[in-house]
Amino acid sequence: MMDCYAFDTHVGIRASSQYKNFNFGSMVKFNGVCLGTNENGLFRLAGDTDDGVDIDAEFELVDTDLGVQSSKHLRFLYFGFIADGDMEVDVKADGQSIRTIAVSKLEGQRRSRVSPGSDVRGLYFSQRVRNTKGCSFSIYSIEALPVILHRGHV
């Protein structure tokens, strides 16, 4: 079976989403309802599962030096989010996945602080954020508090 991809772009906020194994030739939002069509017919795209299977969702941020051209570690990451389940974050340093951190569900829109650990060091960092057990989530902000290391420390 060939992988199918769909892309959704929200021009107003300059955001896009990519959907994998989304086997629809056409998609439309009509009267607030998302619809998809393929050779098997017209489908309403709604619900918390895909035919009873949890829906996995993730995104990865681009690499950044956080505006500092020195080696560093991340003392804390702060996540502004709302979710109906727990999240996971893979922290990458210099392109290598170093640590997976659990971000626990909080009631309502909250800001959660997690520590990747002082041994996660590098010049460039990124994070991959994903849901667990198909939970629904919205991320409002991700902030990092770096600790700048002296020259020669990596």
Secondary structure, DSSP 8 states (H G I E B T S, - for coil): ----EEEEEEGGGTEEEEEES---SEEEEETTEEEEEETTEEEE--SSEETTEE---EEE---B-TT--S-EEEEEEEEEEEESS-EEEEEEETTEEEEEEEE---SSSEEEEE---TT-EES-EEEEEEESTT--EEEEEEEEEEEE--TT--
